[in-house]
Amino acid sequence: MKNFIFIFLAMATFSLQAQDYRYTESLFTNITVNTDVVYTQAPRLNGLFNDESNTSIVDYKMDIYQPSDDNLSLRPAIIFIHGGAFISGNRNHDDMEAFCDSLARKGYVTATIDYRLGMYISSEASTTRAVYRGLQDGRSAVRFLRANASSYGIDPSRIYMAGSSAGAFICLQSVYMNDATEKPTQANTYSYNNPILPFNQITAPDLGSYDIGTNLDQNGNPDAIFSLWGALKHTDLILAKDDTPVYLIHGTSDDIVPFNIGSPFGYPAFSATYGSNPISARLSGLGSDNFQTWFVEGEGHEFYGVSNGNWAPVPNQYWGTTIEKASDFFYQQHKPQAGFTYTPEGLNIAFHDASSDAQSWLWDFGDGHSSQDPNPSHTYPSSGNFTVTLYIENEIKSWDSFSQDISISNTGILHPEADQISIFPNPAGENIFINNLPDGARIIIYGSDGRIYKDIRTEAGQMHFNMEYYPAGWYLVRIISTDISKNQTHRVLKYKQ
């Protein structure tokens, strides 16, 4: 068994050890944090429960995390937004700081923000206005990073959001409450009855548009969101045109923010919200393929080991999985796509790059030789079977790789390109297809832990595999033919859970 694990790991390891696999591996040991960076000014309620007539314009701040000694000047950024039911919390919650640190070590610029708090918990109008103010502040943070991208080494076209609980409300509202006609009535000038003494009528001012404050020449829409146990005012806000990539994580037994439809905390004075399950159903109904979910049966709110954002007392077994899912999701937003074809002439092979968004190339020809040309030619010393791997990077050093097994002889290719076995899509969401299978081939799919997920024989042609319930991660697809020259191993990344 130990020998099998060693052989498997050797097969799964890239031969291109010089590459750094930024955004998927923790490459940086030291992180620099810029604290108390003012990203906007906004009217703060002077007290958590008041009639909104008593406000002050104050600075709202973020802490920005960057990998130290990183010379790359163009990196994606992720804004993390704390929970606390819009009445408590701050940017220094344990989970927000841990997210920022973990993702910065992978090469991202990360930030954790404060935003405006305060509401009457027994007033629907007041709670709606609290969420709307949070939406405005979240968008202000996005605009600030776009406007100051060059100062922090950020790619302004790749700014993402992640939020927990109330922070996830902000994320979801940011991508689905994005049309002027969708602004809640209660966010305009609005009168409602004070639910506490002296029970007077309150006239609250118009909160303005979605974008207020500074940097109004910038786009406040995040380019992707990662929602942890959040909810939306109503799924009617989700339209077919709303195609921002979304990852929804929720425990099915959450009694704070409903997984389905219901009032937060089970408190009927709160208006009903639409949790991750109906959001997912709405997206599916609209035919969207730009979202992912991880719904954990029987788990509640903040199920990775925090209470109101602070470790209780330490992160549990779900924390590492959550970090992995966040890493995989955000990496998918900016990764290039590697691929190649080839033309044989005896022992000489002309390779043709078929990648998208590649700016640098590294070829491993499988015989100890390599090239950095986009379309190299290589002469093999003798006939044989070789695994060729192409590693590419784009302008932000996001990477991808693609491997093919080829068998060559001094008389040419042993199985013509038209007959080459291919696997697509790669990366895969729920399904993969294998083309040009030889008759009677044996297909074995290995997980990264050495587990065999599939072991079958097939007829010639195309084979389809449903990987919906496979864990996200890397898999090896081994194709074993009666003609050993057609034996192949492909590495497939499954990114949906």
C-alpha positions in Angstrom: 0.0 0.0 0.0 2.8 2.4 0.8 4.4 1.7 -2.5 1.1 2.4 -4.3 0.7 5.8 -2.5 4.3 6.7 -3.4 3.8 5.8 -7.1 0.4 7.7 -7.2 1.9 10.8 -5.7 4.8 10.6 -8.2 2.3 10.4 -11.0 0.3 13.3 -9.7 3.3 15.7 -9.3 4.1 18.1 -12.0 7.5 17.8 -13.6 7.6 21.6 -13.8 8.9 22.1 -10.3 10.2 25.6 -11.0 6.7 27.0 -11.2 5.1 28.6 -8.2 1.4 27.7 -8.6 0.4 31.1 -7.3 -3.2 31.5 -5.9 -3.5 27.8 -5.2 -0.5 27.2 -2.9 0.8 29.2 0.1 3.9 30.6 -1.3 4.6 33.6 0.9 5.7 33.3 4.5 5.5 37.0 5.5 2.5 39.3 5.1 2.5 43.1 5.3 -0.6 44.7 6.7 -1.6 48.3 6.1 -4.0 49.2 8.9 -6.6 52.0 9.3 -6.8 52.8 5.5 -9.7 55.1 5.0 -11.8 53.9 2.1 -14.8 56.2 2.4 -16.7 58.7 4.5 -20.3 58.1 5.3 -23.1 59.3 7.8 -22.8 57.1 10.8 -25.8 56.7 13.2 -24.8 58.2 16.6 -26.1 55.2 18.5 -27.3 51.8 17.5 -31.0 52.6 18.0 -32.2 56.1 17.0 -34.4 57.9 14.5 -31.6 58.6 12.0 -31.7 62.3 12.6 -28.6 62.1 14.7 -25.7 61.3 12.4 -22.0 62.2 11.9 -19.8 62.0 8.9 -17.0 59.6 9.9 -14.2 57.7 8.2 -14.7 54.1 7.4 -11.5 52.0 7.3 -10.0 48.8 6.0 -6.9 46.8 6.7 -5.1 45.7 3.6 -2.9 42.5 3.5 -0.2 41.9 0.9 2.4 39.2 0.5 5.8 40.7 1.5 8.6 40.8 -1.0 6.2 40.1 -3.9 7.3 41.9 -7.0 4.1 41.3 -9.0 2.3 44.6 -9.6 -1.0 43.2 -10.9 -2.9 40.9 -8.5 -6.5 40.1 -7.8 -8.0 41.5 -4.6 -10.6 40.1 -2.2 -12.6 42.2 0.3 -13.8 40.3 3.4 -16.9 41.6 5.3 -17.6 40.6 8.9 -20.9 39.4 10.4 -22.8 40.7 13.4 -26.4 41.2 12.4 -25.7 44.9 11.4 -25.6 45.9 15.0 -22.1 44.6 16.1 -18.8 43.4 14.9 -15.7 44.9 13.3 -13.0 44.2 10.7 -10.8 42.5 13.3 -13.0 39.4 13.7 -10.9 36.2 13.9 -12.3 34.6 10.8 -11.9 37.8 8.6 -8.3 38.2 9.6 -7.6 34.5 9.1 -9.1 34.7 5.6 -7.1 37.7 4.7 -3.9 36.1 6.0 -4.5 32.8 4.3 -5.4 34.2 0.9 -2.6 36.8 0.9 -0.1 34.0 1.4 -1.3 32.5 -1.8 -0.6 35.8 -3.7 -3.8 37.8 -3.4 -4.2 41.3 -2.0 -6.9 41.0 0.7 -8.8 43.5 2.9 -11.1 43.4 5.8 -13.5 46.3 6.3 -15.7 48.1 8.8 -19.1 49.3 7.7 -22.0 51.2 9.2 -24.0 49.5 11.9 -27.2 50.2 13.7 -31.0 49.6 13.5 -34.2 49.0 15.3 -34.3 45.2 15.3 -38.2 45.3 15.6 -38.7 47.5 12.6 -38.7 46.1 9.0 -38.0 49.5 7.6 -35.0 50.0 9.9 -33.5 46.6 9.2 -33.9 47.1 5.4 -32.1 50.5 5.7 -29.3 48.9 7.7 -28.7 46.3 4.9 -28.8 49.0 2.3 -26.2 51.1 4.1 -24.0 48.0 4.3 -24.5 47.5 0.6 -23.4 51.1 -0.1 -20.2 50.7 2.1 -19.3 47.4 0.5 -19.5 49.0 -3.0 -17.4 52.0 -1.7 -14.7 49.5 -0.7 -14.7 48.0 -4.2 -14.5 51.4 -5.8 -11.6 52.5 -3.5 -9.5 49.5 -4.5 -10.2 50.1 -8.1 -9.2 53.7 -7.8 -6.1 52.9 -5.9 -5.1 49.7 -7.7 -1.7 50.9 -8.7 -0.8 51.8 -5.1 -1.5 48.3 -3.8 -0.5 46.2 -6.9 -4.1 45.3 -7.7 -5.6 44.3 -11.0 -8.7 46.6 -11.0 -10.6 44.2 -13.2 -10.5 41.4 -10.6 -11.8 42.6 -7.3 -13.9 40.1 -5.4 -16.0 40.0 -2.2 -16.5 37.5 0.6 -18.7 37.8 3.6 -20.0 36.0 6.6 -23.6 36.4 7.8 -24.4 40.1 7.6 -21.3 40.4 5.4 -22.8 37.8 3.1 -26.0 39.8 2.9 -23.9 42.7 1.7 -22.2 40.5 -0.9 -25.5 39.1 -2.3 -27.3 42.5 -2.4 -24.2 43.9 -4.2 -24.6 41.6 -7.2 -28.4 41.2 -7.3 -29.7 44.5 -6.1 -27.9 46.4 -8.8 -30.6 48.1 -10.9 -32.0 51.5 -9.9 -35.5 50.1 -10.0 -34.6 47.5 -7.4 -33.8 50.0 -4.7 -36.0 49.2 -1.6 -38.8 51.7 -1.0 -37.6 52.0 2.7 -34.2 53.3 1.5 -35.9 56.4 0.1 -37.3 59.1 2.4 -39.5 57.0 4.6 -41.8 57.4 7.6 -42.3 54.7 10.1 -43.4 54.4 13.7 -40.7 54.3 16.4 -41.0 50.8 18.0 -39.7 52.0 21.3 -40.5 55.0 23.6 -41.7 57.6 22.8 -43.3 55.7 19.9 -43.2 58.8 17.7 -43.3 58.8 14.0 -39.8 58.7 12.4 -39.1 60.3 9.0 -35.8 58.8 7.8 -33.8 60.6 5.0 -33.2 59.2 1.5 -30.1 57.1 1.7 -29.2 57.9 -1.9 -28.1 55.6 -4.7 -26.1 52.4 -4.4 -22.9 54.4 -4.9 -22.3 57.3 -2.6 -19.2 59.0 -1.3 -15.9 59.0 -3.1 -14.4 57.4 -6.3 -17.8 57.6 -8.0 -16.0 57.3 -11.4 -15.3 53.6 -10.5 -17.5 50.5 -10.8 -18.7 49.3 -7.4 -19.8 45.8 -8.6 -17.6 43.0 -7.3 -16.4 40.6 -10.0 -17.3 37.5 -7.9 -18.6 36.8 -4.4 -18.2 34.1 -1.8 -21.2 34.0 0.5 -21.1 32.3 3.9 -24.5 31.7 5.4 -26.1 34.8 3.8 -29.5 35.7 2.4 -31.2 38.0 -0.1 -34.1 40.3 0.3 -36.0 38.4 -2.4 -34.9 36.0 -5.2 -37.0 38.2 -7.6 -33.9 40.4 -7.6 -32.0 37.8 -9.5 -32.4 38.3 -13.2 -31.0 36.4 -16.2 -28.5 39.2 -16.8 -27.1 38.8 -13.3 -24.2 36.5 -14.1 -21.6 37.4 -11.5 -19.9 34.2 -10.3 -21.2 33.2 -6.9 -20.3 30.5 -4.3 -23.0 29.8 -1.7 -22.1 28.1 1.5 -24.7 27.3 4.2 -25.6 24.8 6.9 -29.1 23.3 6.3 -30.0 23.7 10.0 -29.0 27.4 10.3 -31.3 29.0 12.9 -29.8 32.5 12.6 -29.9 33.1 8.8 -32.4 30.7 7.3 -31.1 28.2 4.7 -34.6 28.4 3.1 -37.1 31.2 3.5 -37.7 32.8 6.9 -37.0 35.5 9.4 -33.4 35.8 10.7 -33.1 34.5 14.3 -36.6 33.1 13.9 -37.8 36.5 15.0 -41.0 37.4 13.3 -40.5 41.2 13.4 -37.7 40.6 10.9 -39.0 40.4 7.4 -38.5 37.1 5.7 -35.3 36.6 3.8 -34.3 34.2 1.1 -31.4 32.0 2.0 -28.9 30.1 0.0 -31.2 27.2 -1.0 -33.9 29.4 -2.8 -31.1 31.5 -4.3 -29.5 28.4 -5.7 -32.9 27.2 -7.0 -33.5 30.6 -8.7 -30.2 30.6 -10.4 -30.8 27.0 -11.6 -34.2 28.0 -12.9 -32.6 30.8 -14.9 -30.2 28.4 -16.4 -27.1 29.8 -14.8 -24.0 27.8 -14.7 -22.0 30.5 -13.0 -22.6 29.5 -9.3 -21.4 26.8 -6.9 -22.8 25.5 -3.6 -21.7 23.7 -0.5 -24.6 22.9 1.7 -23.7 21.0 4.8 -26.5 18.8 6.1 -27.4 19.4 9.8 -24.9 22.2 10.4 -25.9 25.6 11.7 -24.6 29.1 11.5 -20.9 29.9 11.3 -20.2 26.1 11.2 -16.4 26.4 10.7 -15.8 27.1 14.4 -16.6 30.7 15.3 -19.2 32.5 17.3 -19.9 36.0 15.9 -16.7 35.8 14.0 -14.4 34.8 16.8 -12.9 31.4 17.4 -15.0 29.3 19.8 -12.4 28.3 20.9 -10.5 27.2 17.7 -11.4 26.5 14.1 -12.9 23.1 13.5 -12.6 20.6 10.7 -14.6 22.7 8.3 -12.3 25.7 8.4 -9.6 24.1 6.2 -12.2 22.9 3.7 -13.7 26.4 3.5 -10.3 27.9 2.8 -9.7 25.4 0.0 -13.1 26.1 -1.5 -12.4 29.8 -1.4 -9.0 29.3 -3.0 -10.4 27.1 -5.8 -13.3 29.4 -6.5 -11.4 32.6 -6.7 -8.6 30.9 -8.8 -11.2 29.8 -11.3 -12.2 33.5 -11.9 -8.8 34.4 -13.4 -7.1 31.3 -14.5 -6.1 30.9 -18.2 -6.9 27.7 -20.1 -4.0 25.5 -21.3 -4.1 23.2 -24.3 -2.1 22.2 -27.3 -2.1 20.1 -30.5 0.9 18.6 -32.3 2.1 17.5 -35.7 4.5 14.6 -36.1 7.3 14.2 -38.6 9.2 11.0 -37.5 10.9 11.7 -34.2 10.4 15.4 -34.6 7.1 16.8 -33.2 5.8 20.3 -33.9 3.7 21.5 -30.9 1.0 24.1 -31.4 -0.2 26.2 -28.4 -4.0 26.2 -28.2 -4.3 28.0 -24.9 -6.3 31.0 -24.0 -5.0 34.0 -22.1 -1.4 32.8 -22.1 1.5 35.1 -21.8 4.3 32.7 -20.9 4.8 29.0 -21.6 6.9 26.2 -20.3 6.9 22.8 -22.0 8.0 19.6 -20.5 8.5 17.1 -23.4 8.7 14.1 -21.0 12.3 13.2 -21.9 14.2 15.6 -19.7 14.0 18.5 -22.2 11.9 21.7 -22.0 11.1 24.9 -23.9 9.7 28.3 -23.2 8.6 29.0 -26.8 4.8 29.2 -27.4 5.0 26.8 -30.4 8.2 24.7 -30.1 9.5 21.8 -32.2 11.2 19.0 -30.4 13.1 16.0 -31.7 13.0 12.9 -29.5 16.2 10.8 -29.2 14.3 7.5 -29.8 10.9 5.9 -30.1 8.8 5.6 -27.0 5.9 6.8 -24.9 6.2 10.3 -23.5 4.0 12.6 -21.3 4.1 16.1 -22.6 3.0 18.9 -20.2 2.4 22.5 -21.0 2.4 25.0 -18.1 1.1 28.5 -18.9 0.7 31.8 -17.0 -1.2 35.0 -17.8 -0.4 38.6 -17.0 -1.2 38.1 -13.3 0.7 34.8 -13.1 -2.4 32.8 -12.8 -1.6 29.4 -14.3 -2.9 26.3 -15.9 -1.4 23.1 -17.2 -2.4 20.5 -19.7 -0.8 17.0 -20.3 -1.1 14.5 -23.0 0.6 11.1 -23.5 2.1 10.6 -26.9 3.7 7.5 -28.5 6.1 8.1 -31.3 8.4 6.1 -33.5 10.9 6.9 -36.2 8.2 6.2 -38.7 5.8 8.8 -37.2 3.1 8.9 -34.6 1.7 5.6 -33.6 -1.9 6.9 -33.2 -2.8 9.8 -35.3 -3.9 13.1 -33.8 -7.5 12.5 -35.0 -7.5 9.4 -32.8 -6.0 11.0 -29.7 -7.9 10.4 -26.5 -9.1 13.7 -25.1 -10.9 14.7 -21.9 -13.1 17.8 -21.6 -13.9 20.1 -20.0 -10.9 20.5 -17.8 -11.3 22.0 -15.3 -14.6 20.2 -14.9 -17.8 21.2 -13.0 -20.0 18.2 -12.7 -19.4 16.2 -15.9 -16.4 15.0 -18.0 -16.4 13.5 -21.5 -13.7 11.2 -22.8 -13.4 11.0 -26.6 -11.8 8.5 -29.0 -11.6 5.7 -26.5 -10.3 2.4 -27.9 -12.6 -0.6 -27.6 -12.3 -2.5 -24.4 -10.3 0.2 -22.6 -10.2 0.2 -18.8 -10.8 3.6 -17.2 -9.7 4.2 -13.6 -10.3 7.6 -11.9 -8.1 8.2 -8.8 -8.7 10.9 -6.2 -5.7 12.9 -4.8 -5.9 10.7 -1.7 -5.3 7.5 -3.7 -9.0 6.5 -3.6 -10.4 4.8 -6.7 -13.7 6.6 -7.7 -14.3 4.6 -10.9 -13.0 1.5 -12.5 -14.8 0.3 -15.6 -14.3 -1.1 -19.1 -15.9 0.6 -22.0 -16.6 0.3 -25.7 -15.0 2.4 -28.4 -16.1 6.0 -28.8 -17.1 8.6 -26.2 -17.7 8.0 -22.5 -19.5 10.4 -20.1 -18.8 10.5 -16.4 -21.0 12.4 -13.8 -18.6 13.7 -11.1 -21.3 15.8 -9.3 -20.8 14.2 -6.0 -17.0 13.9 -6.2 -15.1 16.3 -3.9 -13.5 19.3 -5.5 -9.9 18.8 -6.3 -7.4 17.0 -8.6 -8.1 13.6 -10.1 -6.0 11.3 -12.3 -7.9 9.5 -15.1 -5.9 6.5 -16.2 -6.9 4.9 -19.5 -5.5 1.4 -20.0 -5.8 -0.2 -23.5 -5.1 -3.6 -24.9 -2.7 -1.6 -27.1 -0.2 -0.4 -24.5 0.9 2.4 -26.9 -2.5 4.0 -26.2 -2.2 4.0 -22.5 -2.7 7.5 -21.1 -3.0 9.4 -17.9 -4.8 12.7 -17.7 -4.9 15.1 -14.8 -8.4 16.7 -14.3 -9.4 19.5 -11.9 -12.9 19.4 -10.5 -13.8 22.8 -9.2 -17.5 22.4 -8.2 -18.6 20.7 -5.0 
